[in-house]
Amino acid sequence: MNAPGHVLITGATGQLGVALSRKLAAKARRLSLCALDRDELEELRAALRRDFLPPVSVAALDVRDERALGTWIGELHANHPIDWVIMNAGLGGQVAAGEIMEPPERTVALVDVNLKGVLNALHAALPLLLKQGHGQLVIVSSLSALIGYDKAPVYAATKAALRVLALSLRPALRGRGVGLTLACPGFLDQPMHHGRAGWRPFAIGAEAAADKIVSAAQKGSDQLHFPFSMSALVRALALMPLPLRDVVYRRLSGQA
């Protein structure tokens, strides 16, 4: 697949979003970025303009707002047809000390941003890409989608839903010119959330993660699980009977 012409990235001001923006600013002909904070977006746009050539447009909007997101994507596509849509916007979860799940208000936000936000982007962008007959979708999930994560169970559940969504969409997209890459990274070296960092083996830098995601999308890969060591560990745990998995996990994470 050739380098993309026009790339749209949600959650552009987060750790991974910034790295993706910088990586693609060196490849694409145009970037369109959205996030919640206007000042952070303008700061990112200024930095990209200093270092790279492509024009960059930004929009301060919430991916939970289906109408606003849909209007923005539609207007962008009408003026400059979109080639890639990277659905990266997401919230991290973290269970407080002594608790079992994220608190109710955080649970609602996790579902609304991590799952509904992706659905809103898909509902707006997918028909446009199908109509033009080409494009690439990237859904950013997590390795926690494969086996869950006891330190952030609702977060892991939203990422598992994205994984199943991608697996369900892929057969219908075959032969229609629109690719779908499911990216499942492990821990980034700077966590998304505040509070207890917990067990974070094989953490990877945002720049390295962005390199892998962009490379996979450019190749049209269906799935990407990384880093290799963490992916291998997660896959091994996924194959174990649940009682054995629990014992091994507790030992590895220092809980037993």
Secondary structure, DSSP 8 states (H G I E B T S, - for coil): ----SEEEEESTTSHHHHHHHHHHHTT-SEEEEEES-HHHHHHHHHHHHHH--S-EEEEE--TT-HHHHHHHHHHHHHHS---EEEE---------TT-SS--HHHHHHHIIIIIIHHHHHHHHHHHHHHHHT-EEEEEE--THHHH--TTSHHHHHHHHHHHHHHHHHHHHHTTTTEEEEEEEE--BSS-SSSS-----TT-B-HHHHHHHHHHHHHHT-SEEEESHHHHHHHHHHHHS-HHHHHHHHHHHTT--
